[in-house]
Amino acid sequence: MIITEPIVKVGIADLKITNVPHSLKTSGLGSCVGVVIYSRKLAGLAHVMLPDSNSSKKQPSNPMKYADSAIDLLVEHLLLEGARRSNLQAKIAGGAHMFSFQSNNSMLKIGDRNVEAVLAKLEQYHIPLIAQDVGGSKGRTIEFNIETSMLKIRTVNSGIVEI
């Protein structure tokens, strides 16, 4: 369902879709990844917390929490709203290392794992990644302007960039 508020806010482990002239915004991207998939005048944003819904011992209660199932839902909803699969493009931000401890255990590198899972899922759908701002050690807030296809990224203590 398309939301028609001027700025559509997406919560943690959530996704929303809207169209021109509205924009999509999410805050609190630490190790989480904000995934924007868009096509002309329509876009969706998922705020992904974890890489893989299959890693949970029990049935996931919120599929929007995981990269694999959130991207499935996002693509499905965009197609239902009239987007053409061949026109879909993506931009991502987040995946930071939010904890200062050193470890070789890849399970603890959740930001890296989230980014890898998102990239793998986009590749599976043959959705080109147009731009990304990932990694680092600081949180981000992002806002996607559908009309310009620009993703504004506000990084803690580092200012704003647009990709």
BAFI-3210 file (N, C-alpha, C; in Angstrom, 3 decimals, decimal comma, padded with zeros to 6 digits):
// residues 163
n [1|2|3|4|5|6|7|8|9|10|11|12|13|14|15|16|17|18|19|20|21|22|23|24|25|26|27|28|29|30|31|32|33|34|35|36|37|38|39|40|41|42|43|44|45|46|47|48|49|50|51|52|53|54|55|56|57|58|59|60|61|62|63|64|65|66|67|68|69|70|71|72|73|74|75|76|77|78|79|80|81|82|83|84|85|86|87|88|89|90|91|92|93|94|95|96|97|98|99|100|101|102|103|104|105|106|107|108|109|110|111|112|113|114|115|116|117|118|119|120|121|122|123|124|125|126|127|128|129|130|131|132|133|134|135|136|137|138|139|140|141|142|143|144|145|146|147|148|149|150|151|152|153|154|155|156|157|158|159|160|161|162|163]
n.u [000,842|000,597|001,925|001,044|002,111|004,050|006,789|007,643|007,995|010,113|010,298|012,454|013,236|011,240|009,254|008,364|006,433|006,225|005,312|006,172|005,209|006,578|008,876|011,149|012,186|014,512|015,810|018,507|020,315|022,695|024,453|022,487|020,960|019,846|017,778|017,045|014,874|013,987|012,014|011,582|008,944|008,318|009,071|010,627|011,548|013,468|014,303|016,703|017,626|019,001|020,872|019,773|016,867|016,670|018,445|017,406|016,175|013,499|010,376|010,513|009,010|008,744|009,177|010,312|012,522|014,787|017,344|017,052|014,253|012,970|013,753|012,630|009,885|009,789|010,397|008,265|006,014|006,578|006,359|003,666|002,533|002,978|005,570|008,186|010,117|012,525|013,243|013,993|016,147|018,803|019,858|021,974|022,619|024,435|025,249|027,332|030,172|029,474|030,472|033,317|035,002|037,540|037,516|037,814|035,674|033,266|030,548|030,023|030,352|028,105|027,227|028,798|027,914|025,211|025,344|026,563|024,534|022,400|023,505|023,830|021,172|020,110|021,603|020,624|018,058|018,784|019,017|020,415|022,960|023,183|024,424|026,256|026,735|028,413|029,549|032,193|032,047|029,956|026,593|023,743|021,287|018,886|017,422|015,353|014,786|012,362|011,730|014,175|015,840|017,838|019,767|019,939|022,296|022,825|025,398|026,451|028,154|029,537|028,391|026,496|025,933|025,157|024,011]
n.v [-001,184|002,167|004,945|008,301|010,585|013,648|013,191|010,000|008,001|005,392|002,769|000,864|-002,394|-002,427|-001,560|000,595|001,962|004,486|007,244|009,782|013,043|012,464|011,562|009,149|008,156|007,082|006,479|005,803|003,963|001,911|-000,760|-001,737|-001,802|000,471|000,003|001,095|000,677|001,502|002,867|004,907|006,838|005,728|004,270|002,229|001,636|-000,271|-001,040|-002,828|-005,187|-007,612|-010,247|-012,769|-014,603|-017,292|-017,988|-017,905|-019,879|-020,265|-019,672|-016,630|-013,744|-011,257|-010,544|-008,297|-007,637|-008,913|-009,149|-010,882|-011,663|-009,155|-007,744|-009,399|-008,911|-006,133|-005,904|-007,411|-005,824|-003,420|-004,283|-005,047|-002,530|-001,530|-001,149|-001,926|-004,806|-004,771|-002,123|-001,545|-000,174|000,264|001,767|001,887|002,242|002,300|-000,382|-000,189|-000,597|-000,909|-001,495|-001,461|-003,562|-005,967|-008,682|-011,793|-013,214|-013,672|-013,687|-011,700|-009,417|-007,804|-005,621|-005,820|-008,342|-007,822|-006,001|-007,653|-009,605|-008,051|-007,144|-009,602|-010,431|-008,380|-008,874|-011,401|-010,731|-009,300|-006,544|-003,501|-001,959|001,300|003,201|003,413|003,823|002,611|000,800|001,918|003,548|004,913|005,995|006,474|008,569|008,428|009,844|009,507|011,030|010,727|011,990|013,111|010,972|010,942|010,076|011,243|011,361|011,524|011,474|010,675|013,239|013,847|015,207|015,808|013,882|013,318|010,766]
n.w [000,000|-000,863|000,814|001,520|002,794|003,225|004,078|004,438|007,124|008,079|010,252|012,507|011,417|009,438|006,550|003,860|001,147|-001,320|-003,508|-005,999|-005,017|-002,671|000,031|001,487|004,720|007,203|010,468|012,803|011,733|012,437|012,675|011,150|007,841|005,452|002,792|-000,308|-002,901|-006,119|-008,855|-011,372|-010,630|-008,193|-005,040|-002,511|000,905|003,062|006,398|007,516|009,939|010,480|008,801|007,808|007,646|008,047|009,987|012,482|015,158|015,506|013,771|012,046|013,398|012,311|009,145|007,968|009,328|008,464|005,959|003,692|003,590|003,822|001,529|-000,402|000,156|-000,312|-003,075|-004,088|-003,284|-004,664|-007,329|-007,355|-007,158|-009,618|-010,603|-012,926|-013,142|-014,591|-014,477|-011,913|-009,421|-006,995|-003,875|-001,052|002,507|005,597|007,842|009,713|011,974|015,096|017,562|019,649|020,280|019,471|017,260|015,598|014,942|012,653|013,045|014,848|013,440|012,494|010,916|008,548|007,689|007,262|005,099|003,133|002,846|001,854|-000,581|-001,899|-002,165|-003,778|-006,058|-006,699|-007,574|-009,772|-009,558|-010,123|-008,162|-007,511|-005,892|-002,785|000,751|003,096|006,068|008,257|011,492|012,563|013,210|011,011|009,378|006,869|003,906|001,168|-001,880|-004,115|-006,515|-007,437|-007,216|-005,321|-002,505|000,626|003,148|006,487|008,627|011,886|013,539|011,192|009,108|006,052|003,144|-000,311|-002,391]
ca.u [000,000|001,367|001,697|001,105|002,532|005,202|007,962|007,187|009,001|010,239|010,870|013,411|012,611|010,009|009,414|007,250|006,499|005,484|005,592|006,415|006,358|006,941|010,207|011,234|013,227|014,685|016,877|019,018|021,076|024,027|024,793|021,366|021,144|018,698|017,761|016,087|014,683|013,142|011,782|010,932|008,215|007,894|010,227|010,406|012,688|013,458|015,305|017,072|018,412|019,787|021,068|019,181|015,718|016,833|019,376|016,635|015,725|012,048|009,821|010,602|007,719|008,724|010,059|010,956|013,720|015,887|017,666|016,496|012,792|012,541|013,929|011,569|008,633|009,912|010,264|006,888|005,116|006,839|005,784|002,204|002,159|003,162|006,969|008,672|011,319|013,704|013,570|014,350|017,521|018,923|020,890|021,981|023,475|024,441|026,200|028,505|030,717|029,056|031,091|034,754|035,835|038,188|037,226|037,857|034,423|032,446|029,178|029,909|030,455|026,749|027,124|029,351|027,026|023,995|025,658|026,756|023,232|021,650|024,105|023,528|019,754|019,955|022,172|019,674|016,972|019,394|018,756|021,713|023,255|023,621|025,326|026,225|027,539|028,349|030,715|032,531|031,702|028,987|025,214|023,269|019,888|018,814|016,167|015,384|013,910|011,989|011,750|015,553|016,551|018,999|019,720|020,651|022,790|023,362|026,209|026,724|029,377|030,264|027,700|025,532|026,338|024,092|024,465]
ca.v [000,000|003,404|005,952|009,587|011,709|014,280|012,383|008,717|007,514|003,937|002,379|-000,242|-003,662|-001,969|-001,095|001,388|002,323|005,701|007,731|011,214|013,870|012,152|011,005|008,085|008,477|006,219|006,870|004,718|002,962|001,597|-001,956|-001,955|-001,270|001,041|-000,461|001,807|000,144|002,497|002,791|006,125|007,667|004,854|003,766|001,601|001,645|-001,263|-000,853|-004,217|-005,363|-008,848|-010,710|-014,003|-015,090|-018,725|-018,195|-017,978|-021,240|-020,309|-018,931|-015,182|-013,087|-010,040|-010,742|-007,046|-007,515|-009,640|-008,706|-011,749|-011,587|-007,764|-007,389|-010,124|-008,162|-004,830|-006,112|-007,846|-004,675|-002,488|-004,859|-004,950|-001,125|-001,178|-001,032|-002,991|-005,419|-004,368|-000,725|-001,380|000,174|000,312|002,496|001,400|002,937|001,695|-001,479|000,272|-001,387|-000,054|-001,925|-001,234|-004,719|-006,630|-010,102|-012,406|-013,932|-012,957|-013,592|-010,450|-008,306|-007,790|-004,631|-006,436|-009,439|-007,213|-005,469|-008,807|-010,228|-007,144|-007,186|-010,911|-010,460|-007,502|-009,604|-012,472|-010,106|-008,546|-005,122|-002,822|-001,066|002,559|003,878|002,921|004,458|001,556|000,600|002,957|003,250|005,912|005,820|007,301|008,794|008,607|010,295|009,311|011,892|009,919|012,828|013,294|009,703|011,208|009,590|012,140|010,583|012,319|010,602|011,285|014,046|013,889|016,013|015,239|013,627|012,807|009,806]
ca.w [000,000|-000,974|001,838|000,822|003,624|002,569|004,410|004,967|008,074|008,148|011,530|012,534|011,017|008,814|005,176|003,338|-000,268|-001,667|-004,859|-006,162|-004,646|-001,294|000,261|002,489|005,697|008,363|011,396|013,636|010,979|012,942|011,903|010,234|006,491|004,765|001,399|-001,152|-004,245|-006,770|-010,288|-011,849|-009,667|-007,104|-004,292|-001,219|001,810|004,134|007,454|007,780|011,172|010,486|007,431|007,295|008,415|008,308|011,093|013,718|015,460|015,376|012,643|012,279|013,573|011,506|007,991|007,577|010,159|007,829|004,590|002,650|003,492|003,630|000,116|-001,114|000,336|-000,954|-004,523|-004,332|-003,162|-005,764|-008,549|-007,222|-007,361|-011,018|-011,046|-013,811|-012,580|-015,368|-014,173|-010,507|-009,063|-005,536|-003,142|000,329|003,474|006,931|007,995|010,463|013,088|016,211|018,815|019,516|020,609|018,344|017,197|014,275|014,782|011,671|013,558|015,591|012,478|011,965|009,844|007,329|007,278|006,705|003,759|002,241|002,583|000,993|-001,923|-002,490|-002,536|-004,939|-007,196|-007,028|-008,335|-010,877|-009,343|-010,038|-007,042|-008,114|-004,959|-001,413|001,785|004,110|006,909|009,208|012,881|013,015|012,788|009,907|009,054|005,419|003,307|-000,282|-002,660|-005,281|-007,717|-007,903|-006,981|-004,471|-001,131|001,534|004,286|007,609|009,479|013,182|013,621|009,914|008,107|005,097|001,760|-001,168|-003,402]
c.u [000,886|000,934|001,881|001,367|003,765|006,522|007,450|008,294|008,931|010,935|011,898|012,662|011,245|010,300|008,164|007,524|005,709|005,891|005,853|005,149|006,902|008,378|010,116|012,396|013,279|015,892|017,389|019,722|022,483|024,532|023,661|021,689|019,814|018,794|016,654|016,063|013,651|013,060|010,965|010,242|007,739|009,133|009,770|011,692|012,470|014,589|015,607|017,979|019,399|019,848|020,130|018,064|015,839|017,762|018,667|016,136|014,212|011,610|009,893|009,216|007,603|009,684|010,786|012,252|014,971|016,087|016,968|014,987|012,286|012,671|012,917|010,254|008,664|009,730|008,828|005,919|005,325|006,223|004,258|001,702|002,471|004,589|007,306|009,991|012,581|014,128|014,034|015,839|017,589|020,047|020,812|022,904|023,358|025,530|027,463|028,941|030,486|029,718|032,597|035,606|036,380|037,877|037,352|036,583|033,501|030,997|028,957|029,972|029,129|026,572|027,624|028,422|025,725|024,235|025,823|025,429|022,384|022,192|023,788|022,074|019,487|020,486|021,221|018,519|017,473|019,037|020,099|021,807|023,882|024,627|025,184|027,122|027,447|029,642|030,956|032,103|030,666|027,604|024,815|021,751|019,846|017,431|016,303|014,328|013,594|012,108|013,161|016,380|017,821|018,743|020,588|021,006|023,407|024,075|026,571|028,097|030,172|029,549|026,803|026,216|025,113|024,691|023,300]
c.v [001,245|004,378|007,322|010,781|012,336|013,537|011,119|008,160|005,999|003,592|001,271|-001,537|-003,390|-001,694|-000,356|001,685|003,609|006,137|009,237|011,949|013,571|011,641|009,978|008,367|007,411|006,684|005,634|003,624|002,876|000,436|-002,326|-001,345|-000,741|000,686|000,287|001,108|001,049|002,275|004,009|006,882|006,905|004,335|003,110|001,623|000,588|-000,949|-002,245|-004,306|-006,520|-009,433|-011,817|-014,516|-016,570|-019,006|-018,297|-019,409|-021,381|-019,487|-017,426|-014,547|-011,825|-010,198|-009,477|-006,805|-008,037|-009,208|-009,564|-011,573|-010,152|-007,362|-008,139|-009,343|-006,823|-004,946|-006,507|-006,667|-003,657|-002,995|-004,788|-003,524|-000,638|-000,983|-002,192|-003,498|-004,939|-002,927|-000,515|-001,094|000,286|001,238|002,001|002,254|002,232|000,642|-001,090|-000,758|-000,552|-000,415|-001,920|-002,458|-005,368|-008,122|-010,575|-013,175|-013,135|-012,827|-012,266|-009,220|-008,160|-006,780|-005,190|-007,513|-008,910|-006,702|-006,610|-009,450|-009,372|-007,210|-008,496|-010,968|-009,562|-008,181|-010,709|-011,937|-009,340|-007,061|-004,412|-001,906|000,189|003,278|003,267|003,767|003,520|001,492|001,775|002,566|004,216|005,638|006,812|007,464|009,048|009,094|010,207|010,184|011,159|010,722|012,963|012,007|009,900|010,699|010,507|011,338|011,525|011,337|011,350|011,964|014,125|014,667|015,198|015,030|013,148|011,883|009,457]
c.w [000,000|000,121|001,173|001,732|002,963|002,826|005,094|005,840|008,177|009,448|011,387|012,254|010,373|007,347|004,762|001,862|-000,460|-003,077|-004,832|-005,735|-003,250|-001,199|001,377|003,417|006,785|009,167|012,116|012,873|011,571|012,115|010,950|008,867|005,985|003,292|000,663|-002,504|-004,915|-008,267|-010,694|-010,735|-008,439|-006,377|-002,998|-000,421|002,876|005,105|007,998|009,004|011,108|009,080|006,955|008,196|008,762|009,484|012,439|013,926|015,343|014,170|012,924|012,371|012,722|010,323|007,548|008,344|009,441|006,377|003,543|002,503|003,291|002,162|-000,745|-001,048|-000,390|-002,465|-004,864|-004,300|-004,286|-007,068|-008,519|-007,474|-008,772|-011,492|-011,983|-013,259|-013,293|-015,088|-012,742|-010,340|-007,552|-005,094|-001,705|001,199|004,810|007,041|008,744|011,514|014,340|017,537|018,643|019,829|019,339|018,384|015,758|013,977|013,850|012,137|014,294|014,685|011,737|010,833|008,519|006,793|006,690|005,292|002,765|001,865|001,646|-000,432|-002,631|-002,961|-003,736|-006,199|-007,651|-007,882|-009,564|-010,789|-009,206|-008,819|-007,631|-007,221|-003,573|-000,519|002,989|004,909|007,837|010,610|013,453|012,440|011,708|009,963|007,560|005,004|001,793|-000,949|-003,964|-006,573|-008,302|-007,846|-006,147|-003,051|-000,282|002,780|005,304|008,526|010,761|013,177|012,314|008,821|007,196|003,749|000,996|-002,206|-004,312]
res [m|i|i|t|e|p|i|v|k|v|g|i|a|d|l|k|i|t|n|v|p|h|s|l|k|t|s|g|l|g|s|c|v|g|v|v|i|y|s|r|k|l|a|g|l|a|h|v|m|l|p|d|s|n|s|s|k|k|q|p|s|n|p|m|k|y|a|d|s|a|i|d|l|l|v|e|h|l|l|l|e|g|a|r|r|s|n|l|q|a|k|i|a|g|g|a|h|m|f|s|f|q|s|n|n|s|m|l|k|i|g|d|r|n|v|e|a|v|l|a|k|l|e|q|y|h|i|p|l|i|a|q|d|v|g|g|s|k|g|r|t|i|e|f|n|i|e|t|s|m|l|k|i|r|t|v|n|s|g|i|v|e|i]
***
